[in-house]
Amino acid sequence: MNFNDFNFNPDLYEGLMAMGYKSATPIQEHAIPVILDNHDLIACAQTGTGKTASYLLPVMDKISKAADRHNNTLILAPTRELAQQIDLQVEALAYFTNISSLAVYGGGDGIAYEQQKRSMREGVDIIIATPGRLMAHLSSGVLKLEHLQHLILDEADRMLDMGFYDDIIRIISYLPKKRQTLLFSATMAPKIRAMAGKILHEPKQITISLAKPAEGIDQQAYNIHDQQKQALLTEIFKSGQYKSSIIFASTKEKVKALYKAFKGLGIKAEAFHSDLGQKEREDILLAFKNRRLPILIGTDVLSRGIDVEGIDLVINYDVPGDPADYVHRIGRTARAATKGTAITLVNGRDKRKFDNIEKLIEKAVPRMPLPESVSAIEITHVEEKKAPHKGKKKVWHKKKKPKPSV
């Protein structure tokens, strides 16, 4: 379906063409007419399917034709990175229009907070916010949303996972009952459906490519011991084959440890985690997007909060506990019909998790042989046994003996 079939405002359509959009993706083709017809919507679509434009374009088209545009649209997002990404897309699409937007999130200084307050008092067309910071503005009485026309929840499942349910319900209490509400989620868990039943009115439902990785991703896995992981990463990056890579680890402590290890090996990389200041995080993301930084190490906050084309490698240093998170992580590569590689390191404890991932994606991921230099590493096993009589655990360390040569 071609975008001119939607009869968008000419200035909005010009911005769309300037960004290189040609034909609508499936989620855009199905969602845009529903939103233009003013229905509430539940849309289930994975990352990388064009869902952001699927709600921005029809809402911006309606804003361009509205008489009263003061604080017209509120978009809630789980992280500041996603809020910033949405705001950038609004700015790009609105380049030839006079539609205004404001990103509202925590982590900035007092000056940023005052700028947000001033912009909201003066009125802005689209507010993109994280729930916590928005609640602060609503509680202070600075932000008035009694005339809001559109409420959009992006990555609603992630917001609930992060504990934002109460904030979302409180935010909705400040909104007019007569509004259009759009809920976008990568998964449709029971808690999402329960919330949708409370806040949406007779919604239409769309499900697009639920939890299936893009065809262009070359998925690989290594059965490996934790003590071999760093050596394998060194082998992978030593080749210089990959120009833009993300490594996902399960905790920020592992992210920091990997960064230190890479730094010691002279591999250029940066760690992205919540202990960094807002300015540091923005500088790191900008360097990564501009190809000045080849490797970014982070937790799952990056799997949905970053939208960068040209990432050719994603590495799961740890297997994610939720199979849907695997899809989001590897969805950072092979975007916009390109190719990419996704490598997952599977230790003994994570085999069951990876089995669940393969069931979800309905595909067996090929197991790759370890390089000789990695498989030759001597492994120290930690075995737990019960000490006699007292029932307490006692730990023995034993080394794996090398195989005798023939």
C-alpha positions as CSV (number, residue, x, y, z in Angstrom):
1,M,0.0,0.0,0.0
2,N,1.4,3.4,-1.0
3,F,1.4,6.3,1.5
4,N,-0.5,8.6,-0.8
5,D,-3.5,6.3,-0.5
6,F,-4.0,7.7,3.0
7,N,-4.5,11.3,1.8
8,F,-2.3,12.8,4.5
9,N,-1.9,16.5,4.9
10,P,0.5,17.6,2.0
11,D,3.1,19.0,4.4
12,L,3.1,15.8,6.4
13,Y,3.4,13.7,3.3
14,E,6.3,15.8,2.1
15,G,8.1,15.1,5.3
16,L,7.3,11.4,4.9
17,M,8.8,11.4,1.4
18,A,11.9,13.3,2.6
19,M,12.6,10.5,5.1
20,G,12.6,8.0,2.3
21,Y,9.4,6.2,3.2
22,K,7.9,4.4,0.1
23,S,5.3,1.8,0.9
24,A,3.5,1.0,4.2
25,T,4.6,-1.9,6.4
26,P,1.8,-4.4,7.4
27,I,1.3,-2.7,10.8
28,Q,1.1,0.7,9.1
29,E,-1.3,-0.6,6.5
30,H,-3.7,-2.0,9.1
31,A,-3.4,0.5,11.9
32,I,-3.5,3.9,10.1
33,P,-7.0,3.5,8.7
34,V,-8.3,2.4,12.2
35,I,-6.7,5.4,13.9
36,L,-7.9,7.8,11.2
37,D,-11.5,6.5,11.8
38,N,-11.1,7.4,15.5
39,H,-11.3,3.9,16.9
40,D,-9.4,2.8,20.0
41,L,-6.8,0.3,19.1
42,I,-4.8,-2.6,20.6
43,A,-1.9,-3.4,18.3
44,C,0.5,-6.3,18.9
45,A,3.7,-5.8,16.8
46,Q,7.3,-6.5,17.4
47,T,10.1,-3.9,17.2
48,G,11.4,-3.1,13.8
49,T,8.0,-3.4,12.1
50,G,7.3,0.4,11.7
51,K,4.9,0.7,14.6
52,T,6.0,4.2,15.6
53,A,5.1,5.7,12.3
54,S,1.9,3.6,12.3
55,Y,0.5,5.8,15.1
56,L,2.5,9.0,14.6
57,L,1.3,9.6,11.0
58,P,-2.5,9.4,11.5
59,V,-2.3,11.3,14.8
60,M,-0.1,14.0,13.2
61,D,-2.5,14.2,10.3
62,K,-5.4,14.8,12.6
63,I,-3.4,17.4,14.6
64,S,-2.7,19.3,11.4
65,K,-6.4,19.7,10.8
66,A,-7.5,20.4,14.4
67,A,-8.7,23.8,15.6
68,D,-7.6,23.4,19.3
69,R,-4.2,21.8,19.5
70,H,-3.1,22.7,23.1
71,N,-1.5,19.5,24.6
72,N,-3.4,17.4,22.0
73,T,-1.5,14.1,22.2
74,L,0.3,12.2,25.0
75,I,2.6,9.3,24.2
76,L,3.8,7.2,27.2
77,A,7.1,5.2,26.8
78,P,9.0,3.0,29.3
79,T,12.5,4.6,28.9
80,R,14.0,8.0,28.2
81,E,15.9,6.5,25.3
82,L,12.6,5.4,23.6
83,A,11.0,8.8,24.4
84,Q,13.9,10.6,22.8
85,Q,13.7,8.3,19.7
86,I,10.0,8.9,19.3
87,D,10.6,12.7,19.7
88,L,13.3,12.6,16.9
89,Q,10.9,10.8,14.6
90,V,8.2,13.4,15.3
91,E,10.6,16.2,14.5
92,A,11.6,14.5,11.2
93,L,8.1,13.8,10.1
94,A,6.9,17.3,11.1
95,Y,9.8,19.1,9.3
96,F,7.5,20.8,6.8
97,T,4.6,21.3,9.3
98,N,4.2,23.4,12.4
99,I,3.5,20.5,14.7
100,S,5.5,20.7,17.9
101,S,6.7,18.0,20.4
102,L,8.3,17.8,23.8
103,A,10.1,14.8,25.3
104,V,9.6,14.6,29.1
105,Y,11.8,12.3,31.1
106,G,13.9,12.1,34.3
107,G,17.7,12.2,34.7
108,G,18.3,15.8,33.6
109,D,19.3,18.8,35.6
110,G,17.0,21.6,37.1
111,I,17.3,23.7,33.9
112,A,15.8,20.8,31.8
113,Y,13.0,20.4,34.3
114,E,12.2,24.1,34.1
115,Q,12.3,24.1,30.3
116,Q,9.8,21.2,30.4
117,K,7.5,23.1,32.7
118,R,7.6,26.2,30.5
119,S,6.9,24.3,27.3
120,M,3.9,22.5,28.9
121,R,2.4,25.8,30.2
122,E,2.7,27.3,26.8
123,G,1.2,24.3,25.1
124,V,2.6,21.7,22.8
125,D,1.0,19.4,20.2
126,I,2.6,16.1,21.3
127,I,4.1,15.2,24.6
128,I,6.3,12.1,24.8
129,A,7.0,11.1,28.4
130,T,8.1,8.4,30.8
131,P,5.4,7.8,33.4
132,G,7.4,8.8,36.5
133,R,8.5,12.2,35.3
134,L,5.0,13.0,33.8
135,M,3.4,12.2,37.2
136,A,5.7,14.8,38.8
137,H,4.4,17.5,36.4
138,L,0.8,16.4,36.8
139,S,1.0,16.4,40.6
140,S,2.6,19.9,40.6
141,G,-0.4,21.2,38.6
142,V,1.8,22.6,35.9
143,L,0.5,20.2,33.2
144,K,-3.2,20.4,32.2
145,L,-4.5,17.6,30.0
146,E,-8.3,18.1,30.2
147,H,-8.5,18.7,26.5
148,L,-6.3,15.8,25.4
149,Q,-7.5,14.0,22.2
150,H,-5.1,11.1,22.0
151,L,-3.4,8.8,24.5
152,I,-0.8,6.4,23.1
153,L,1.0,3.7,25.2
154,D,4.1,2.5,23.4
155,E,5.7,-0.8,24.6
156,A,3.0,-1.2,27.1
157,D,4.2,-4.6,28.2
158,R,7.7,-3.2,29.0
159,M,6.0,-0.4,31.1
160,L,4.1,-3.0,33.1
161,D,7.3,-5.1,33.5
162,M,9.1,-2.0,34.9
163,G,6.3,-1.4,37.5
164,F,4.6,1.6,35.9
165,Y,1.0,0.2,36.2
166,D,0.0,2.4,39.1
167,D,1.5,5.5,37.5
168,I,-0.3,4.8,34.2
169,I,-3.7,4.5,36.0
170,R,-3.0,7.7,37.9
171,I,-2.1,9.6,34.7
172,I,-5.3,8.4,33.1
173,S,-7.3,9.9,36.0
174,Y,-6.1,13.3,34.8
175,L,-7.4,12.7,31.3
176,P,-10.8,13.3,29.7
177,K,-12.9,10.2,29.4
178,K,-13.7,11.1,25.8
179,R,-10.4,10.5,24.0
180,Q,-8.8,8.1,21.5
181,T,-6.5,5.5,23.2
182,L,-4.0,3.4,21.3
183,L,-2.0,0.6,23.0
184,F,1.0,-0.9,21.3
185,S,2.7,-4.0,22.8
186,A,5.1,-6.6,21.6
187,T,3.3,-9.3,23.6
188,M,-0.3,-9.7,24.6
189,A,0.1,-11.1,28.1
190,P,-3.0,-11.4,30.3
191,K,-1.9,-8.3,32.3
192,I,-1.9,-6.2,29.1
193,R,-5.4,-7.4,28.2
194,A,-6.6,-6.6,31.7
195,M,-5.3,-3.1,31.5
196,A,-6.7,-2.6,28.0
197,G,-10.1,-3.6,29.3
198,K,-9.9,-0.8,31.9
199,I,-8.7,2.1,29.7
200,L,-9.9,1.4,26.1
201,H,-13.4,1.7,24.7
202,E,-14.5,-1.0,22.2
203,P,-11.0,-1.2,20.7
204,K,-10.1,-2.7,17.3
205,Q,-7.3,-5.3,17.5
206,I,-4.4,-5.9,15.2
207,T,-1.7,-8.6,15.6
208,I,1.3,-8.5,13.2
209,S,4.2,-11.0,13.1
210,L,4.0,-11.7,16.8
211,A,7.4,-12.6,18.3
212,K,9.2,-13.8,15.1
213,P,12.7,-12.5,14.3
214,A,13.2,-10.8,10.9
215,E,14.2,-13.2,8.1
216,G,17.4,-11.3,7.4
217,I,18.9,-12.3,10.8
218,D,21.5,-15.1,10.7
219,Q,20.9,-16.6,14.2
220,Q,23.8,-18.6,15.8
221,A,24.4,-20.1,19.2
222,Y,27.5,-21.4,21.0
223,N,27.3,-24.0,23.8
224,I,29.9,-22.5,26.1
225,H,31.2,-22.2,29.7
226,D,31.1,-18.8,31.4
227,Q,34.9,-18.8,31.6
228,Q,35.2,-19.1,27.8
229,K,32.8,-16.3,26.9
230,Q,35.3,-13.4,27.0
231,A,37.8,-15.3,24.9
232,L,35.1,-16.0,22.3
233,L,34.1,-12.4,22.1
234,T,37.8,-11.5,21.6
235,E,38.0,-13.9,18.7
236,I,34.8,-12.5,17.2
237,F,35.9,-8.9,17.3
238,K,39.5,-9.6,16.4
239,S,38.5,-10.4,12.8
240,G,37.2,-6.8,12.2
241,Q,34.3,-8.3,10.3
242,Y,31.6,-6.3,12.2
243,K,31.5,-2.5,12.1
244,S,28.5,-1.9,14.5
245,S,27.7,-4.3,17.3
246,I,25.6,-4.4,20.5
247,I,26.3,-6.9,23.4
248,F,23.5,-7.6,25.8
249,A,24.3,-8.7,29.3
250,S,21.8,-9.6,32.1
251,T,23.0,-7.1,34.7
252,K,24.7,-3.7,34.8
253,E,27.5,-5.3,36.8
254,K,28.3,-7.7,33.9
255,V,28.1,-4.7,31.5
256,K,30.7,-2.9,33.6
257,A,32.9,-6.0,33.8
258,L,32.8,-6.5,30.0
259,Y,33.7,-2.9,29.4
260,K,36.7,-3.2,31.7
261,A,37.8,-6.4,30.0
262,F,37.5,-4.9,26.5
263,K,39.4,-1.8,27.6
264,G,42.2,-4.0,28.8
265,L,42.3,-5.7,25.5
266,G,42.3,-2.5,23.5
267,I,38.9,-3.2,22.0
268,K,37.0,0.1,21.6
269,A,33.6,-0.2,23.4
270,E,31.4,1.7,25.8
271,A,29.1,0.5,28.6
272,F,25.5,1.8,28.7
273,H,23.8,1.5,32.1
274,S,21.7,3.4,34.6
275,D,24.6,4.6,36.7
276,L,25.7,7.0,33.9
277,G,24.5,10.6,33.9
278,Q,22.0,11.6,31.2
279,K,24.6,13.6,29.3
280,E,27.0,10.6,29.3
281,R,24.3,8.3,28.0
282,E,23.3,10.7,25.2
283,D,26.9,11.2,24.2
284,I,27.5,7.4,24.0
285,L,24.3,6.8,21.9
286,L,25.3,9.7,19.5
287,A,28.8,8.2,19.0
288,F,27.3,4.8,18.3
289,K,24.8,6.2,15.9
290,N,27.4,8.2,14.1
291,R,29.7,5.1,13.8
292,R,32.4,6.6,16.0
293,L,31.8,3.8,18.5
294,P,31.8,0.3,17.1
295,I,30.6,-1.7,20.1
296,L,27.9,-0.8,22.7
297,I,27.4,-3.0,25.8
298,G,24.2,-2.8,27.7
299,T,21.2,-4.4,29.4
300,D,17.7,-5.0,28.0
301,V,17.0,-1.2,28.3
302,L,18.8,-1.0,24.9
303,S,16.6,-3.7,23.2
304,R,13.7,-1.4,22.9
305,G,15.2,2.0,23.6
306,I,17.5,2.4,20.6
307,D,16.7,2.6,16.9
308,V,19.8,2.6,14.8
309,E,20.1,1.3,11.3
310,G,23.2,-0.6,10.1
311,I,23.8,-2.7,13.3
312,D,25.4,-5.8,11.8
313,L,25.9,-7.9,15.0
314,V,24.0,-8.5,18.2
315,I,25.5,-10.7,20.9
316,N,23.5,-12.2,23.8
317,Y,26.2,-12.6,26.4
318,D,23.5,-14.1,28.6
319,V,20.3,-15.8,27.4
320,P,17.4,-13.6,28.4
321,G,14.8,-15.1,30.8
322,D,11.8,-14.0,28.7
323,P,11.8,-15.4,25.1
324,A,10.2,-12.2,23.9
325,D,13.2,-10.3,25.1
326,Y,15.4,-12.4,22.8
327,V,13.3,-11.3,19.8
328,H,13.6,-7.6,20.9
329,R,17.4,-7.9,21.4
330,I,18.2,-9.5,18.0
331,G,15.6,-7.2,16.4
332,R,18.2,-4.4,16.7
333,T,19.9,-5.9,13.6
334,A,18.6,-6.6,10.1
335,R,16.3,-3.7,10.2
336,A,14.6,-2.2,7.1
337,A,15.1,-5.4,5.0
338,T,18.9,-5.5,5.7
339,K,21.0,-8.5,6.9
340,G,22.6,-9.0,10.3
341,T,24.0,-11.6,12.7
342,A,22.7,-12.6,16.1
343,I,25.0,-14.7,18.4
344,T,23.8,-16.2,21.7
345,L,26.2,-17.7,24.3
346,V,24.4,-20.6,26.0
347,N,25.9,-22.0,29.2
348,G,24.7,-25.1,31.0
349,R,22.2,-23.1,33.3
350,D,20.7,-21.3,30.3
351,K,19.9,-24.3,28.0
352,R,16.3,-24.6,29.2
353,K,15.8,-20.9,28.6
354,F,17.2,-21.2,25.1
355,D,14.9,-24.2,24.4
356,N,11.9,-22.0,25.3
357,I,13.2,-19.3,22.8
358,E,13.4,-21.9,20.0
359,K,9.9,-23.0,20.8
360,L,8.7,-19.4,20.6
361,I,10.4,-18.6,17.3
362,E,9.6,-22.1,15.9
363,K,13.1,-22.5,14.7
364,A,16.2,-24.4,15.8
365,V,19.1,-22.1,16.1
366,P,22.3,-23.7,14.6
367,R,25.0,-24.5,17.2
368,M,28.4,-23.3,16.1
369,P,31.7,-25.0,16.9
370,L,34.0,-23.1,19.3
371,P,37.3,-21.9,17.9
372,E,40.2,-24.2,19.0
373,S,41.7,-21.4,21.1
374,V,38.5,-21.1,23.1
375,S,37.7,-24.8,23.5
376,A,41.2,-25.4,24.8
377,I,40.7,-23.1,27.8
378,E,40.9,-25.0,31.1
379,I,37.6,-24.9,32.9
380,T,37.3,-24.7,36.7
381,H,34.1,-26.3,37.9
382,V,32.4,-25.4,41.1
383,E,30.5,-28.3,42.6
384,E,28.2,-28.0,45.6
385,K,27.9,-30.9,48.0
386,K,26.3,-31.3,51.4
387,A,28.8,-31.6,54.2
388,P,28.1,-34.6,56.5
389,H,25.9,-34.2,59.6
390,K,25.3,-30.4,59.5
391,G,23.7,-30.2,56.1
392,K,25.6,-27.1,55.1
393,K,26.9,-26.7,51.6
394,K,30.6,-27.1,51.1
395,V,32.3,-26.1,47.9
396,W,35.1,-28.0,46.1
397,H,36.9,-26.5,43.1
398,K,38.2,-29.0,40.6
399,K,39.9,-28.4,37.3
400,K,38.9,-30.1,34.1
401,K,41.8,-32.3,33.0
402,P,43.0,-31.9,29.4
403,K,42.4,-35.0,27.2
404,P,45.4,-37.1,26.8
405,S,47.1,-36.8,23.4
406,V,47.0,-39.9,21.2
